[in-house]
């Protein structure tokens, strides 16, 4: 009986020790690895009950369900995330991340390296704020996007509005629009 109690106590102690808290840098690394692997189940364990994404003037608060919708939209473009640098400042992480995707390639901004300030609540990511994207050429981005939107409006009105549709279906329409546009452009 004493041996059984001792073994149970030892197992309890060992499993308790393996449940160590991640550092903020480890959490951010796991987050971008999960994004890169398109693993939402892993992502969900790293973010708080709500997460806010800030990009320029856009402030987008998400629950787990709405963040999953954004994740599905993003995953359609087959993104690749690579951490370039991590630095901890005032209990926050400043991360430089290189992003490649089909969309960025079309918009002639591949790879795009951006810097983010990541905040935490109870050890989980609660806010990601885009600080800057030094490698981005927003003029080319806008020119390519506007050309695509205009061409689709004229030639495939059934896809019009894809640019503002942040659902998985909207992303699939975005890819379809790119494919149709490039096919037409290459036919000339």
VENWO-V212400 format. One record per backbone hydrogen bond with DSSP energy under -0.5 kcal/mol. NH is the residue of the N-H (numbers start at 1). CO is the residue of the C=O. Records with the same first field share a line. If there is no record, write none. Layout:
NH: CO ; CO
This chain:
5: 1
6: 2
7: 3
8: 4
9: 5
10: 6
11: 7
12: 8
13: 9
14: 10
15: 11
16: 12
17: 13
18: 14
19: 16
20: 18
27: 23
28: 24
29: 25
30: 26
31: 27
32: 28
33: 29
34: 30
35: 31
36: 32
37: 33
38: 35
39: 34
40: 38
43: 39
44: 40
45: 41 ; 42
46: 42 ; 43
47: 43
48: 125
51: 62
52: 126
53: 60
54: 128
55: 58
58: 55
59: 57
60: 53 ; 58
61: 59
62: 51
64: 49
67: 63
68: 64
69: 65
70: 66
71: 67
72: 68
73: 69
74: 70
75: 71
76: 72 ; 73
77: 74
78: 75
80: 100
82: 98
84: 96
85: 96
87: 94
89: 87 ; 92
92: 89
93: 118
94: 87
95: 93 ; 116
96: 85
97: 95 ; 114
98: 82
99: 112
100: 80
102: 77
105: 101
106: 102
107: 103
108: 105
109: 104
112: 99
113: 111
114: 97 ; 112
115: 132
116: 95
117: 129
118: 93 ; 116
119: 117 ; 127
121: 124
124: 121
125: 46
126: 119
127: 119
128: 52
129: 117
130: 54 ; 128
131: 115
132: 115
135: 113
136: 133
138: 136
141: 137
142: 138
143: 139
144: 140
145: 141
146: 142
147: 143
148: 144
149: 145
150: 146
151: 147
152: 148
153: 149
154: 150
155: 151
156: 152
159: 156
160: 157
162: 159
164: 161
165: 161 ; 162
166: 164
171: 167
172: 168
173: 169
174: 170
175: 171
176: 172
177: 173
178: 174
179: 175
180: 176
181: 177
182: 178
183: 179
184: 180
185: 181
186: 182
187: 183
188: 184 ; 185
